[in-house]
Amino acid sequence: MAHTFSPRSLLLCMVFLFSTNVLAISAVLGIDLGTEYIKATLVKPGIPLEIVLTKDSRRKETSAVAFKPSQNAPKSGSYPERAYGSDAMALAARFPGDVYPNLKTLLGLPTDDSIVKEYAARHPDLQLEAHKTRGTVAFKSKATAKEEAWMVEELLAMELQSIQRNAEAMAGPDNSVRSVVITVPPFYTIEEKRAVELAAELVGLKVLSLISDGLAVGLNYATSRTFPNVNEGGKPEYHMVFDMGAGSTKATVLKFQGRTVKDIGKFNKTIQEVQVVGSGWDRTLGGDALNYLIADDMVSKFVETSAAKKGSVAAESVRGHGRAMAKLLKDAERLRHILSANVETSTGFEGLYDDIDFKYKITRAEFEKLAEAHASRVAATVQKALDVAELDIKQLDSIILHGGSSRTPFVQKELEKFVGGDKLRSNVNSDEAAVFGAAFRAAELSPSFRVKEIRVSDSSFYPAGMKWTNPQDKPQQQRLWTERSLLGAAPKEVTFTNHEDFSVRFYQQVPTSEGTTVDKEMKVLTTKNLTASVASLMEKGCTHSDIQFKVKLRLSPEDGEVEVDRAAVECEAEVQEKEGSVMDGVKNLFGFGKNKDQQPMEASEESADKQAFESSSTTETTDTATTSVESSTASTTSAESSASAESPESSATPKKKQLVVITVGYTTENAGIPALSKADLTKAKERIKAFELSDRSRRSREEALNQLEGFTYKVRDLLDSESFTAASTPEERAKLEKKASEASDWLYEDGVDASREELKSKLKGLKDLVSPVEKRIEESQKRPELVKGLRSALDQTTTFIDTIKGKIIEADAHMSSLSASASASSSSESSSTVTPAPSQGSDEFEGLEDEETTASTTTTAAVEDRGPVPPLYTLDDLKEITELSKSVIDWLEQKLAEQEKLPGTADPVLLAKDLMEKTKQLEKAGMDLAMKSVRNFEKSKKKSSSKKPSKTKSKKTSTKTGTDGSEPTIEFKEGENYFKVGEDGKPPTAEEIEEMIKRLSKEQQNKEQARTKHDEL
């Protein structure tokens, strides 16, 4: 029976097919979200792990976005111009209230957090406020005064969108980038991770996974290495990734090992494993903190200058001045980088504050003295990671340095002092290892790519547990995961005694800046039908005390969120055993039934069966006796089964203990910082989309403006050109000059705020005047060569036609002579033929020699009269190309005569496109004629191969001209191809076809001459 599918099933299959194809060809992106810089790596078919360059061809982009205020008030529906990266930081001194750097440190934090307060103090011109529903950081922009405050997630989303745009430009047209893996520091809480995911969601990016910085570096480290196999007795390697960036310092201990696992079928394979076993961090120790040391030192020395003292400048006033602090922080970072390679450096500021100039000089020794308190924090971070991993420093194989600030001299000195210099390694790219690891992880999670199998396991980094209220209304708390617990590990089963619907609140235990810990809620689990499920179990015979509510929980490998794998109530109850199932019938058929079915027969049953067997064996010759025995046996069996059915012992159905499980419904919702409502989320997406459309419109307007401005300069050059002057009239040049001058003046007056459509209209007006003259110039330059080419094609066509016609006439004349000679010889033979009577004394073999001589003579004569090579075409074949050639000649002569009468300033009548079209027509006609000959050759080859003689050593075959007047054909060598059509996917050229025809004709003539000489011999 044929299977039928519903339209819905077919639609789902089509959706699955097309969605699979889309996923299979999509590119993925790995993003290293740093405090100071953002780096990205693209992975797509043909582009494996390539850094996404900025528009300035840099390998990393500064983590900053700026709104450039308009000179005039922005129009309704438009937004100010945005700048990213270094372009944004260049505006910090001019517009410090609209440049937003280092946003990573503010994600997921309330405005009263100490880190947020420190950020606000370092950027005094930024209008920082709390979001109306979430309580997190938001910024009120002066450039978008009519808009609501921008969430820090929205600003980060703009930076991600800029990265996405650069990646799609690298991927090529018709390629979109939607899937990403983003690095996050190990100290990020669930709320901070959600903030990163929200930023990606606002611009349509799908986060495949978040990966900690240290694990990303370790994954990149493992891609080019193989580690000891623990199944073969090898010991794991332990390496620490020390990552000191702009905003923080992290130390992550990783375990690297190989393992043999089962592959497809009976085969095994060896994989590599990378696990996070411990991590330590300092959230405020980084490059920015060192920059602040230098900036504060600058402020201190600035207020001590005589000019500042004279003006009574206070340090607090300078620190509260946005432009002054922007200048100081920018130069402080530059000085710190210089001090990493030099012992001293200096800088100067013109009009730093109140028009007071300032010169500053610092040595490396002075800088390290300023950073003495920070230096001691380096070793503390490393020790914290070792404590969590429960390892000693001697057990580490190496310490891998990562992050720009790890190159600071005093940082490396502190590490060498603590761990020894022999363990420090710089064997990974300290700037790009993390982004390459993130991209590798993205390729691994994408179905589009196959990569080296490396199984990674991230850590939870924070202890986590749950809180609930038991049936006695007492609050309870239980820790489920430690800071070493691995994400994605096997689920943990938790048993509750609650029998009514209740809620479980999951939390993370996060340390505070005061040294204490606080339980931050992250998710709430609420049961829906627990009460009803317990009642259902009690109806099935369960007692209240036996019923248990069990939940399986785990941490998501993508972002560390709590996931519920299963929730159910269960108990053991006595249930009746089912009888007569299909499986029992099959078991009984093969003798594997239950014990009661396998009991030995009673003596009466055994004797009855034996008697029946003997009776049946002794009455095989008589059908009547056999029938009676069978009837008797059946009656006896029926009576026994009836008696057994009436027995009270067998009528009772046995019961057994069985685990009864009922799934419990539940809901989960995020706790902690309130999530955006659907309306607010849609509004935020639309606002970012409108900003992007405004930017796109501005870019297209600027492009139109540049095109118009550039064309006005081009017009000036054209008016001075001799070729343009020769092809245009004085009136045309005067009109063009006037209009170009008007457009140039308009550009710098009313055109400053003109729309894209107005600019395009002005450009079109100028092009309409220039294009006809440029066309005349172009036509006059191309015409001579094209006319020459057309004439050459006509000459070749005429020569070809004349040659073929000559061959046809010659062949017709030869065929006429052959027909005449054949008719004359046949008439003479008929008139002179007499049959003589055989002589009685003659030999019986007499006359045979004469017949052989006659046949030989006839064959020789036929070969000698073979004549010229037969033509490849008929006169009908040449009719179309002959007419086409004549019409083209007449057209060309007419157009040339008309063109010669026109002046150089007139529009031409003999156009280049017409000349090329006529040339193509001739070439196509010649090609069609040549292809016809090729098809004839193929047919002849098939005929000659089908008529091959059975007894011959030569592979040559020929069809000679017979006496019946049939047309001769050209010989072929079997297995030799004179021409291969479509072998490389391209049609043959005219030169190839002409060469093939010449080759065939020449070989045919050589064969005819060779045969003639052979016959003469």
WOJOGI-V200861 format. One record per pair of residues at least 6 apart in sequence whose C-alpha atoms are under 7 Angstrom apart, sorted by the first residue. I is the first residue (numbers start at 1). J is the second residue. Records with the same first field share a line. If there is no record, write none. Layout:
# WOJOGI-V200861
I: J  J
This chain:
# WOJOGI-V200861
23: 447  448
24: 447  448
25: 448
26: 44  176  177
27: 43  44  177
28: 42  43  44  177  178  179  180  442  443
29: 40  41  42  43  179  180  181  439  442
30: 40  41  42  180  181  182  435  438  439  442
31: 39  40  41  181  182  183  435  438
32: 38  39  40  182  183  434  435
33: 39  182  183  184
35: 63  102  104  105  246  247
36: 62  63  102  246
37: 60  61  62  63
38: 60  61  62  63
39: 60  61  435
40: 51  52  435
41: 49  50  51  52  435  436  439
42: 49  50  51  52  167  439
43: 49  50  439  443
49: 436  439
51: 59
52: 59  166  167
53: 59  166
54: 60  61  166
61: 85
62: 85  86
63: 85  101  102
64: 84  85  88  89  100  101  102
65: 82  83  84  85  88  99  100  101  159
66: 82  83  84  88  98  99  100
67: 80  81  82  83  98  99  143
68: 80  81  82  143
69: 80  143
70: 80
74: 80
78: 694
79: 691  694
80: 143
81: 695
88: 99
89: 99
92: 99  326
93: 323  326  327
94: 323
96: 125  322  323  326
97: 125  126
98: 126  141  142
103: 152  156
106: 116  137
107: 152  192  195
108: 136  191  192  195
109: 136  137
110: 135  136  137
111: 130  135  136  137
123: 322
124: 320  321  322
125: 322
127: 139  140
128: 137  138  139  140
129: 137  138  139
130: 136  137  138
131: 137  138  151
134: 673  674
137: 151  152
138: 149  150  151  152
139: 149  150  151
140: 149  150
141: 149
153: 195  198  199
154: 199
156: 199
157: 199  200  202  203
161: 203
164: 177
168: 175  176  177
178: 204  205  206
179: 205  206  207  208
180: 205  206  207  208  442
181: 207  208  209  210  438  439  442
182: 209  210  211  438
183: 210  211  212  213  438
184: 210  211  212  213
185: 212  213
186: 212  213  461
187: 461
190: 522
191: 673
197: 207
200: 206
202: 685
203: 685
208: 442
209: 558  559
210: 558  559
213: 434
214: 241  252
215: 276  458
216: 434  437  438
217: 433  434  437
219: 274  437
220: 433  436  437
221: 428
227: 256  257  258  272
228: 234  235  236  257  258
229: 257  258  259
230: 257  258  259
231: 259  260
236: 255  256  257
237: 255  256  257  397
238: 253  254  255  256  396  397
239: 253  254  255  396  397  398  399
240: 251  252  253  254  398  399  400
241: 251  252  253  399  400  401  402
242: 250  251  252  399  400  401  402
243: 249  250  251  401  402  403  406
244: 250  286  402  403  404  405  406
245: 286  287  403  404  405
246: 286  287  288  405
247: 284  285  286  287  288
248: 282  283  284  285  286
249: 281  282  283  285  286
250: 280  281  282  381
251: 279  280  281  381  382  385
252: 278  279  280  385
253: 276  277  278  279  385  389
254: 274  275  276  277
255: 274  275  276  277
256: 273  274  275
257: 272  273  274
258: 270  271  272  273
259: 270  271  272
260: 268  269  270  271
261: 268  269  270
262: 268  269
263: 269
271: 453  454
272: 453  454  455
273: 454  455  456
274: 455  456  457
275: 456  457  458
276: 457  458  459
277: 389  484
278: 385  386  388  389  484
279: 385  388
280: 381  382  384  385
281: 381
282: 381
286: 405
287: 405
291: 329  332  333  336
293: 370
294: 332
295: 328  329  332
298: 360
299: 315
300: 315
302: 308  358
303: 309  313  314  315
307: 356
318: 324
319: 325
324: 352  353
335: 345
338: 345
339: 345  364
340: 408  409
343: 363  364
344: 362  363  364
345: 361  362  363
346: 360  361  362
347: 359  360  361
348: 358  359  360
349: 357  358  359
350: 357  358
351: 357
352: 358
368: 410
375: 411  414
378: 414
379: 414  415  418
386: 392
393: 419
397: 423
398: 423  424  425
399: 423  424  425
400: 424  425  426
401: 425  426  430
402: 430  431
403: 430  431
404: 430  431
406: 412
443: 449
444: 450  451
457: 486  487
458: 486  487
459: 484  485  486  487
460: 483  484  485  486  487  560
461: 483  484
462: 482  483  508  509  510
463: 481  482  483  508  509
464: 479  480  481  482  507  508  509
465: 478  479  480  481  506  507  508
466: 477  478  479  504  505  506  507
467: 476  477  478  504  505  506
468: 475  476  477  503  504  505
469: 475  476
470: 476  498
471: 498
487: 555  556  557  560
488: 554  555  556  557
489: 554
490: 554
491: 552  553  554
492: 552  553  554
493: 550  551  552  553
494: 550  551  552
495: 548  549  550  551
496: 548  549  550
497: 548  549
498: 549
499: 530  531  534
500: 530  531
501: 527  528  529  530  531
502: 526  527
503: 524  525  526  527
504: 524  525  526
505: 521  523  524  525
506: 521  522  523  524
507: 519  520  521  522
508: 519  520  521  522
509: 517  518  519  520
510: 517  518  519  520
511: 517  518
512: 518
520: 672
521: 671  672
522: 670  671  672
523: 668  669  670  671
524: 668  669  670  671
525: 666  667  668  669
526: 666  667  668
527: 665  666  667
528: 665  666
529: 664  665
530: 664
533: 662  664
534: 569
538: 544
541: 573
542: 571  572  573
546: 571
547: 569  570  571
548: 569  570  571
549: 568  569  570
550: 567  568  569
551: 566  567  568
552: 564  565  566  567
553: 562  563  564  565
554: 562  563  564
555: 561  562  563
556: 562  563
567: 663  664
568: 661  662  663  664
569: 661  662  663  664
570: 659  660  661  662
571: 659  660  661
572: 657  658  659  660
573: 657  658  659  660
574: 655  656  657  658
575: 655  656  657  658
576: 653  654  655  656
577: 653  654  655  656
584: 593
587: 593
612: 629  633
615: 629
616: 626  629
619: 625  626
620: 626
645: 651
701: 755  756
704: 756  759  760
705: 759
708: 759  763
712: 740  744
715: 740
718: 724
719: 725  733
723: 777
724: 773
726: 904  905
727: 773  776  777  904  905
728: 773  905
729: 905
736: 769
740: 766
743: 762
776: 907  908
779: 911  912
782: 912
783: 912
786: 912  915  916
787: 915
790: 915  919
793: 919
794: 885
801: 878
807: 871
808: 871
811: 868  870
814: 867
860: 1015
863: 1012
864: 1012
869: 1005
870: 968
872: 933
881: 925
888: 918
895: 909  910
896: 910
899: 908  909  910
927: 990
930: 993
941: 972
944: 957  958
948: 957
955: 974
956: 973  974
957: 971  972
958: 971
959: 968  969
960: 968
961: 967  968
970: 1004
971: 1004
978: 996
979: 996
981: 987  988
